[in-house]
Amino acid sequence: MEEENWEKFIEQFKIKYQTIGYIQSPAFSNIQIHFNHYGLRHLLFKIRKLRSRGDIRRRIFLLPYAINILKNDKTVTVLSSICSKEFEDD
């Protein structure tokens, strides 16, 4: 992706990201998970260094899935059953 297109892509993503606001997450005892400038910075940077374009692209692509997982109350059930099976196998 050319530099100009990349910058436009990132700017469009930033605008879209800011519209998320927060979500209630049954997976974390119904706490509000805020999608703010700290989260945006985490998606784009690692230890104050810009992530690679491939890494940023992957994180942006996976973000809607992460939001769906956090919103889904069945996530807790699935995680609980996986964890309990691991302990039973030991």
C-alpha positions in Angstrom: 0.0 0.0 0.0 1.4 3.4 -1.0 2.2 5.9 1.8 -0.6 8.2 0.9 -3.2 5.4 0.9 -1.8 4.0 4.1 -2.2 7.3 5.9 -5.7 7.7 4.6 -6.5 4.1 5.7 -5.2 4.8 9.2 -7.1 8.1 9.5 -10.4 6.4 8.4 -9.8 3.7 11.0 -9.1 6.3 13.7 -12.4 7.9 13.0 -14.3 4.6 13.0 -12.5 3.5 16.2 -13.6 6.6 18.0 -17.3 5.8 17.3 -17.1 2.5 19.2 -17.1 4.2 22.6 -17.6 1.4 25.0 -19.3 -2.0 25.3 -20.7 -4.0 28.2 -18.9 -7.3 28.4 -20.5 -10.3 30.0 -17.2 -12.1 29.5 -15.7 -9.7 32.2 -18.6 -9.5 34.7 -20.5 -6.9 32.6 -17.9 -4.2 33.0 -17.7 -1.4 30.5 -14.7 -1.8 28.1 -13.8 1.6 26.7 -12.3 1.9 23.3 -10.3 5.1 23.8 -7.0 6.7 22.8 -5.1 4.2 25.0 -6.6 1.3 23.1 -6.0 3.0 19.7 -2.4 3.6 20.7 -2.0 0.0 21.7 -3.2 -1.1 18.3 -0.8 1.1 16.5 2.3 1.1 18.7 4.3 -1.3 20.8 6.7 0.2 23.4 6.5 3.6 21.8 7.5 2.2 18.4 5.1 2.0 15.5 4.0 -1.6 14.8 4.7 -3.0 11.3 2.0 -2.4 8.7 1.2 -6.1 8.6 0.7 -6.2 12.3 -1.5 -3.1 12.3 -3.6 -4.4 9.4 -4.1 -7.7 11.2 -5.2 -6.0 14.4 -7.6 -3.7 12.6 -9.1 -6.7 10.7 -9.5 -8.7 13.9 -11.0 -5.9 16.0 -14.7 -6.5 15.0 -14.2 -10.2 16.1 -12.7 -9.1 19.4 -15.7 -6.8 20.0 -18.2 -9.6 19.2 -16.4 -12.0 21.5 -16.4 -9.5 24.4 -20.2 -8.8 23.8 -21.1 -12.5 23.7 -22.2 -14.0 27.0 -21.5 -17.5 25.6 -17.8 -16.6 25.6 -17.8 -17.1 29.4 -19.5 -20.5 29.1 -17.0 -21.6 26.4 -14.0 -20.4 28.3 -15.2 -22.0 31.5 -15.8 -25.3 29.9 -12.3 -25.2 28.2 -10.6 -24.4 31.5 -12.5 -27.0 33.5 -11.6 -29.7 30.9 -7.9 -28.7 31.1 -8.0 -29.2 34.9 -9.9 -32.5 34.7 -7.3 -33.9 32.3 -4.4 -33.2 34.8 
